[in-house]
């Protein structure tokens, strides 16, 4: 059996900071100790917008209206080392594949939760995010978001938690490797 998963991720921006989730509380968490945006897996019948708004509300207590979401791009994660971790779905590959729909918003309302069951919420200055533990490919799409890049399709291939290949709109993309 193969695995295909749809998820969302939103970068909620305020005063030059993104609201980040430091994943520290869940057992057996693939994102353990990493800093990530707000989001999660689709539920049955949800669109990307439905999913990200629900996840924002559940994880942060904040409310975002649909018209205040900026759909920035989609990131296809392929993990060549991981066995299926969610309900298997037949695909043409033998790898875990996740389609992450990436959003940004600068408009929200409500009161930020003081306790999140997945980790700690913190407003982090945008220029400091790359100094925190994160997935390598995050640097690519966070740069696209910061530079208002048009809608993007990024593919990030990992093996043993190490980024080994990246593609932008189907073409090999070496940006992340040239920096090292």
Secondary structure, DSSP 8 states (H G I E B T S, - for coil): ---EEEEEEEEEEETTEEEEEEE-SSTT-TTTT-EE-EEEE--TT--HHHHHHHHHHHHH--B--GGG-EEEEEEEEEESS----SS----SSSSEEEEEEEEEES--BS---S-BTTEEEEEEEGGGGGGSS--TTHHHHHHHHHTT--SEEEEEEEETTEEEEEEETTEE--HHHHT-
